[in-house]
Amino acid sequence: MGDGSWGVNSIKHLHIVGDSISMHYGVYLEKMLQGKLRYSRKPPQNDDPESANGKDSVCVIEYLQTVRRTLQCDYLLVNCGLHDLKRHLQTNELQVPLTAYAANLETIIALARELGSEMIWARTTPVIDQIHNTRNTEFRRHAADVAAYNAQADSIMAQNRIEMIDLFTFTQTFGEEAYGDHVHFTEIVRAQQAAFIAGDLYQLSGELS
């Protein structure tokens, strides 16, 4: 896996910053893109694999600000949402309220442009309330919030002419059997997500098809 630094390479470079969903499908996507796109993602820090997780929109901004002078990539694939829409068990407060999420997405787009990268947005994957909230006892997530956050992101990406990969709709077709736990997916679904994303990337990047 690449570390996000630019090397002498004749093929285009894709860099990913995203939550654990992207970490999971990324294992398969990297292999599928060999010879087509150079793959890298937000790297782990201090030998902590979980630190490769992009988490919420605040964390994505912090990461992009950190690498703004060192990261060079042709395409920047971003997703955030599942962490933003977490609800506190006692207060029901959102981790990142929708209005703050919208402002953060605008900042992320500006940072991507500062990097000189073509940003691609991946829509947040589905949540099934009964599955998530019976299997997870630390916080709540709701399908209604996923819909609201995706709608907000859809509007902002459209206004800014950012290409989108509809990972939400694709993943939703697998139904309840897709889930390996409260919100993450089985290995079979992860591989299918990677294939779906690779197909979209080939189409979006033109010269790769």
Steps between C-alpha positions, in 0.01 A plus 500: 500500500629846418564768761354793309832643379555572131735279304623487142216313338331505162160401637260725688497503877187442710509588869218407740397654828195335647355304788536129579274407207767634267770317692312174447423531128842659445675166551323374188497827309877538514542163326233579239668828409849357449637624170211746463530738795760538769319447831569654839291601801527688828780306667505360853704680765724349767424142392131550581298354211179673616662842453464450123128559559394841367210511751278809491514816286696689767771232491509502121563876505776458759667232287481701177639807674791288624589369152408812300866571416622142454222295340489497122232291332289519187181375664392539861221260598327621816222373719380597845159482661462187709701651786343844460148364549569298814250585775589507868310236696382732778464838329423386144735774379670453165879478495511759218166677444373523144572872459858454621535197272396713201757767586768233548431353156553842343834522681598153382425597140711815536790297642476248215524786252798640688669162453433526127310173510175399333275412791261205480235451768370163622150509648457370854401134523163383642407450864221267606373624837404162640833343409720788611325594821458147632860403426667824614455631853744795491303740277207508259478540124179539298411448136314832502823680587689319225235622255526858628881509495515342155246752370705786640818362347325437166397865481844634588682268260261588218545873563877456489494259204666222699463152354321254728511123542165375628627238741181541704261377230735224387546365853131526582423235236664234720247546781540382857727211405772751409589576862772321689433707811304817583617709203789325325463254217594141423813428297288410199326838508827685554642341186185590307522859622858516378402370157218756480732785595769383257246500219393855584862615524577358157206688357572826683866507412436446131844392388482191721205344316 
